[in-house]
Amino acid sequence: MTAKKLQKNDSDYISTKVITMFLLALLGIFLLMVVYRLLCYGSTFIYGLYAVKGIFAAGVIAAGYGAVKYRNEKKASGEGPKKLLTGANYIFIGAVMIFCALALLYYDYTISIKMLYTLLPSIAVLYLIFHTYPREFFSISVICATGAVCLWSLSRTLTGDGTGKRPLYLVVMGLAFLGIELAIVLRASRNNGVLKIFGRKLSLLSQDATLLPVLLAGLTAVLTIVFSFVLGAMAAFYCMFAVFIYLFIAAVFYTVKLM
């Protein structure tokens, strides 16, 4: 098989994966709409809870099956044909389902539904960025998405003086996730931008990339979260746009860089 045909097959494979991810996100949104309708009425609320618990159970099964499949894939010799539903993909899909179910069960379901309406398409967009843009822009996008989710949650939960335990928990969780993400990128930068996870290599930075844009994204997210917690819900709402503006500038820069 010629190099040109191999490149075309890789491109078709990536395109198929990206399209599949968007279809799964669309299916997830449809399921969330059904669950929301069930939870909104007293006569069907119990069925909504059953549906959420069913999603949780399906997520656990998918993640467990993915773990077994992933272990078998590692034992198999050779790369073999490229497949859409690998063990790692099953684990990822199961983890997303479990997260959605837990958010609906243990948090205000009206807020959780709105957050998940945005989260699922965002995952699909991040997947597209991962396969089409330089990897440092993917890292920037993940950091900005984390900051934006935290800021949106703060804008919905903060009172005028920022009191209450729930906003504090959101700030701590948001800063913790940002810290973990930055630590992962910094660790990858010491290994030519590659991070090893369970024996698999994940590229998070190009070999000639600079860390400055990624660090600036993290600094922007951290400062806006702290600033919003001090000043209240309205500040959180406007700080969310500051994060999006930085992401937009980075998108323009890396799009031009691709040309």
Long-range contacts (C-beta under 8 A, 24 or more apart in sequence): 13-82, 14-131, 16-84, 17-84, 17-127, 17-131, 18-124, 18-127, 18-128, 18-131, 20-84, 21-123, 21-124, 21-127, 21-128, 22-121, 22-124, 22-128, 24-93, 24-124, 25-120, 25-121, 25-123, 25-124, 28-96, 28-100, 28-116, 28-120, 29-117, 29-120, 29-121, 31-55, 32-100, 32-113, 32-116, 32-117, 32-120, 35-104, 35-113, 36-109, 36-113, 39-104, 39-109, 49-105, 52-101, 52-104, 52-105, 53-101, 53-105, 55-97, 55-100, 55-101, 56-97, 56-98, 56-101, 56-102, 56-105, 58-94, 58-97, 59-93, 59-94, 59-95, 59-96, 59-97, 59-98, 59-100, 59-101, 60-94, 60-98, 61-94, 62-90, 62-91, 62-93, 62-94, 62-97, 63-90, 63-91, 63-94, 63-95, 63-98, 64-94, 65-90, 65-94, 66-90, 66-91, 66-92, 66-93, 66-94, 67-91, 70-198, 74-199, 88-200, 96-120, 96-123, 111-153, 111-156, 115-149, 115-152, 115-153, 118-149, 118-152, 119-149, 133-254, 133-255, 133-258, 134-206, 134-209, 134-254, 134-257, 134-258, 135-193, 135-203, 135-204, 135-205, 135-206, 135-209, 136-193, 136-204, 136-205, 136-206, 136-209, 136-210, 136-213, 136-214, 136-254, 137-250, 137-251, 137-254, 138-204, 139-181, 139-185, 139-204, 139-205, 139-214, 139-217, 140-213, 140-214, 140-217, 140-247, 140-250, 141-247, 141-250, 142-181, 143-178, 143-181, 143-182, 143-214, 143-217, 143-218, 143-221, 144-217, 144-220, 144-221, 144-243, 144-244, 144-246, 144-247, 144-250, 146-174, 146-177, 146-178, 146-181, 146-221, 147-174, 147-178, 147-220, 147-221, 147-222, 147-224, 147-225, 147-243, 148-240, 148-243, 148-244, 149-174, 150-174, 150-177, 150-221, 150-225, 151-224, 151-225, 151-228, 151-236, 151-237, 151-239, 151-240, 151-243, 152-236, 152-240, 154-225, 154-228, 154-229, 154-233, 154-236, 155-228, 155-233, 155-234, 155-236, 155-237, 155-240, 156-233, 157-233, 158-228, 158-229, 158-232, 158-233, 158-236, 159-232, 159-233, 160-232, 160-233, 161-232, 162-229, 162-230, 162-231, 162-232, 167-229, 168-229, 171-225, 171-226, 171-229, 174-221, 174-225, 175-222, 175-225, 175-226, 178-218, 178-221, 178-222, 178-225, 181-218, 182-214, 182-215, 182-218, 185-211, 185-214, 186-211, 213-250, 213-253, 216-246, 217-246, 217-247, 217-250, 220-246
